[in-house]
Amino acid sequence: MNLFLLHLLLLAEEMPLQKLDGATKAKVKAALAALLILGFAMALLVWLGARITYRYRHGTSYLRPTPRPGTSDWTPQPLKPGEKFEEE
């Protein structure tokens, strides 16, 4: 689309930016440069926010409760019904 508009402007041999005086031309170029810089800044902030959110969601949290210890071979197991305690 932009290439088509550029082609039409070149055919007319009148570039809109060339018709402006020096001060207005400088303002237009400065506005375009500022728009470009702000676009890159927004993309950078979105990337940074996504990275912080990812690290927050997948990181360790101090607010998570400590998991209860599971059963293992060295802990005494509860007696089942009908079972007697063996003394060593």
C-alpha positions in Angstrom: 0.0 0.0 0.0 2.8 2.5 0.9 4.7 1.6 -2.2 1.6 2.4 -4.3 1.2 5.8 -2.6 4.9 6.6 -3.1 4.6 5.7 -6.8 1.6 8.0 -7.1 3.5 10.8 -5.5 6.5 10.3 -7.7 4.3 10.4 -10.8 2.9 13.7 -9.7 6.5 14.9 -9.1 5.3 16.9 -6.1 6.5 15.5 -2.8 4.5 17.1 0.0 7.5 17.4 2.2 9.5 19.3 -0.4 6.8 22.0 -0.7 7.1 23.0 3.0 9.4 25.7 4.3 12.5 24.9 6.3 11.0 25.3 9.8 7.9 23.2 9.1 10.0 20.6 7.4 12.2 20.3 10.5 9.1 20.0 12.7 7.6 17.2 10.5 10.9 15.3 10.5 11.3 15.7 14.3 7.8 14.4 14.8 8.4 11.4 12.6 11.7 10.7 14.5 9.9 11.0 17.8 7.2 8.7 16.7 9.8 6.1 15.6 11.6 6.4 19.0 8.3 6.1 20.9 7.4 3.0 18.9 10.7 1.3 19.8 10.3 2.4 23.4 6.8 0.9 23.6 8.1 -2.4 22.1 10.9 -2.5 24.6 8.5 -1.8 27.5 6.2 -4.6 26.4 9.1 -7.0 26.1 10.3 -6.0 29.6 6.9 -6.3 31.1 6.4 -9.8 29.6 9.8 -10.9 30.9 9.0 -9.6 34.4 5.6 -11.3 34.4 7.1 -14.6 33.2 9.7 -14.5 36.0 7.0 -13.6 38.6 4.8 -16.5 37.5 7.5 -19.1 37.2 9.8 -18.0 40.1 9.9 -19.2 43.6 7.5 -17.4 45.9 8.1 -16.9 49.6 4.3 -17.0 50.1 3.9 -20.6 49.1 3.3 -22.9 52.0 6.1 -25.4 52.9 5.1 -28.8 51.6 4.4 -31.4 54.3 7.0 -34.2 54.4 5.8 -37.4 52.8 6.2 -40.9 54.1 9.5 -42.6 53.7 11.4 -45.7 54.9 12.9 -44.1 58.0 9.7 -42.6 59.5 7.5 -44.8 61.6 4.3 -45.8 59.8 1.0 -46.0 61.5 -0.2 -49.4 62.5 -2.9 -51.0 60.4 -5.9 -52.6 62.1 -4.9 -56.0 63.6 -1.2 -55.3 63.4 1.0 -55.4 66.5 4.1 -53.2 67.3 7.4 -55.1 67.0 10.0 -54.1 69.5 13.7 -54.6 68.6 
